[in-house]
Amino acid sequence: MTTSVQIYGNEVTISLVGRLDTLTSLEANKVINEKLSTLSCQPSDASVIFDASRLEYISSSGLRILLSLAKRYKNFKVTDVQPQVYGVLETTRFTAIMTVERAMRLLSVEGCRLIGVGGVGKVYRLDGDTIIKVFREGTTMDEVQKEIKLSKEAFVLGMPTAISFDIVKVAPMSKGKPECYGLVYELLKAQTLSTYLKRHPKQLDDCARKYANLFLLLHDIQVSEHGNVPSALENERKQVEHIRRYFPEEKIKMLLSILDKIPAGNRLLHMDLQTKNAMMQEDELMLIDMGEVGYGHPLLDLGHAYSAMVNFVGDYEKVIGMPREMGQRLWDKAMEYYMEGLPADVVKERKEQIEVVSCIRKFSWLSLSDSFPDSVVQECQTLFDEVVTKRYDYIMKVSETFKNWKL
């Protein structure tokens, strides 16, 4: 047994290699306690990680070490636990009384078909039964776990979403790049709505109906503000605040002035429902990419989708997955179905409202990553005056009508 304790300020990493049995536990415990006694902070301020990636076995004596550490340090967790050790921790219910993270499988997407590209990652087809969402470099475990949590919350509320229970590490595609996190989804014979429509262009009307019904289904679900689903309006505000690094204060204020006019709401919103995030499985649409799910007014959800499906900046077919003309026709037809039965003047007003709200997303999406190329940032900066500044009087006039959209 080899015991290593590394201390960096208030952060401690304890690594054990080998078998933590009755004989080795005494020495390991001595080394750990001697090192921890040198901490300059209070136990409540320390973050202690027990790295179990090379721990082959743990006995009751070893379990007592973990229990003692968990009692002394509030921020304590056991990470990269191998299956044989995880089984012991699960059987003894240690997984219920402390944070225990399984070791993640390492997968490669080399040679896998790319089926989706988004602001926070890419989606690949692993095989006939599974797809994998590979997050951007720099994505944290907390952000990945947040997406799983929101997927489960949305599923319980009634959103037709695929849920992943398997977090993996993905091998880099090129040398010098770090491993990234990935989420594996089981989707039998599923394909994106974009792919399906490209293969079956005559089904555009049927696809538009399904797409519209998906929005209607979500927007009919009421969410408690006291639950675990976050406020989409607050998240949007944070995203706008995040892009201050790219735009001067007066332009940030313009975006916030639109946001301030959006009414409060309690409806379930996907917030990135473009056609590559809708998977056609048999005859049903299933949603993926749940990292931005929230509650609020449908205007936000439709504004985000409009920004992608109609006003996307960049290589439309690469990101959305179909020719721009086809995607715009799908959107127009879907909105006809979404607003079916409403008076013509109301339909006209709501379409104007959705377009105006889309102006926020056209720039706030830059907050999804801090590693977008300078060329992308510069293109958005150049577009701002054309999209917002020159049209600001019109945008404010339309924003005053947001209150007419009653839920």
Buried (B, 14 or more C-beta within 10 A) or exposed (E): BEBEBEBEEBEBBBBBBBBBBEEBBEEBBEBBBEBBEEBEEEBEEBBBBBBBBEBBBBBEBBBEBBBEBBEBBEBBBBBBBBEEBBEBBBEBEBBEEBEBBBBBEEBEBEEBEEBBBBBBBBBBBBEEEBBBBBBBBEBEEEBBEBBBBBBBBBBEBEBBBBBBEBBBBBBBEEEEEEBBBBBBBBBEEBBBBBBBBBEEEEBBBEBBBBBBBBBBBBBEBEBEEEEEBBBBBEBBBEBBEBBEEBBEEEBBEBBBEBBEBBBEBBBBBBBBBBBBBBBBBEEEBBBBBBBBBBBBBBBBBBBBBBBBBBBBBEEBBEBBBBBBEBBBBBBEBBBBBBBEEEEEEEBEBBBBBBBBBBBBBBBBBBBBBEEBEEEBBEEBBEBBEEBBEEBBEEBBEBBEBBEEBEE
